[in-house]
């Protein structure tokens, strides 16, 4: 479905973005293999998270969904309480569901098949097949290294896996398999990726440890097998990846001032705050709190005169999902912005380097995609165009931000892709434009 967005005046008011997608997924995943009930409030009712719920329901886990109050209750049955599914486990568009669930399935005594939509079928799964196979599971791709995956679990042993990429999904997959393994399991990664799994698993009762690795910049996470996990109450903070679009829109729209309430600012996720600060953005962090190891705060954002910067290295894993909208900021900023070390963008829901270059160029931006990022010369006026989201939710929302100060209307093809992570995005944007 097409979505038409035109420029507006200043953005004003308060907003609370939906719950964090990564934490919502994990509340269901970990709750299902825990004993007793796990209640997740401020749960993100998006297509991706509902895919995770559906998969566990197919394995005999009762899950109550209260859409009115954004609450999900998972009636867990412990580490070994899952039943063999009678049908394919459909992850939809969700890479998180697929990769984390694969780790759990690798430890089960039954066989299963994980599949997803056409987009997911193009995303690489060898990065989890390799370590799970090394642990003793049988994981077979029926599609040249992607889903569908046929998984025969059981009889796992702990390993020390050196991941070639800093990926929270790979790390979490291996750690979850480690719950079912004989001996300790350790994952090393070249930089610190999101640590939601380590924090939450510890809260549920797992023995998890994290430390710096031997190689410069590297980190390790380890887990011991066979814990007795117990259900928890999880208050899901607002998703900073969703907040990023309103942060960007307010920064580039003259006269804007908005308050985004209760946003998760976990340092392994909040790289956009560092990037925006480096570009001269005016953001204040207010009313900071912490629960279950996850920090959240209110973000006060004011329009700013932005300038170019370089974004690279260890910062990249902390803002990988926000890079398309950061490219939009760079297009409106003065001077040159360089983004590198972000080759992981090539294997997201779309090739986000190629797609971001294509759609922003169509709107008049001076942007060049590179092998691992972008070179952007900012300060050129953007104009309306018909552009495709390529069914990628983060591209759709980035285009809406780019349209905020463009001349003429921007027609976003497949704008309803936002349902993957933020079903009410356009409605919430309109609230601030009034």
Secondary structure, DSSP 4 states (H G I P E B T S, - for coil): --EEE---S--EEEE-PPBPHHHHHHHHHHHHTSEEEEEEES---SHHHHHHHHHHHTTT--EEEETTTTEEEEEEE-TT-----SS-EE-TT-HHHHHHHHHHHTTSSSEEEEE--TTGGGS--HHHHHHHHHTT-EEEEEETTEEEEEEE---EE--EEEESS--HHHHHHHHHHHTTEES-EEEEESS----HHHHHHHHHT--EEEEE-SSTT-EEEEE-S----B--EEEPPBPHHHHHHHHHHHHHSTT-EEEEEEEE--TTT-HHHHHHHHTT-EEEEEEEEEETTEEEEEEEEE----B--EE-GGGGGGTGGGHHHHHHHHHHSBSEEEE-S-GGGGGSSS-HHHHHHHHHHHTT-EEEEETTEEEEE--PPPB--EEE-TT-HHHHHHHHHHHTT-BS-EEEETGGGGGGT-TTHHHHHHHHH-
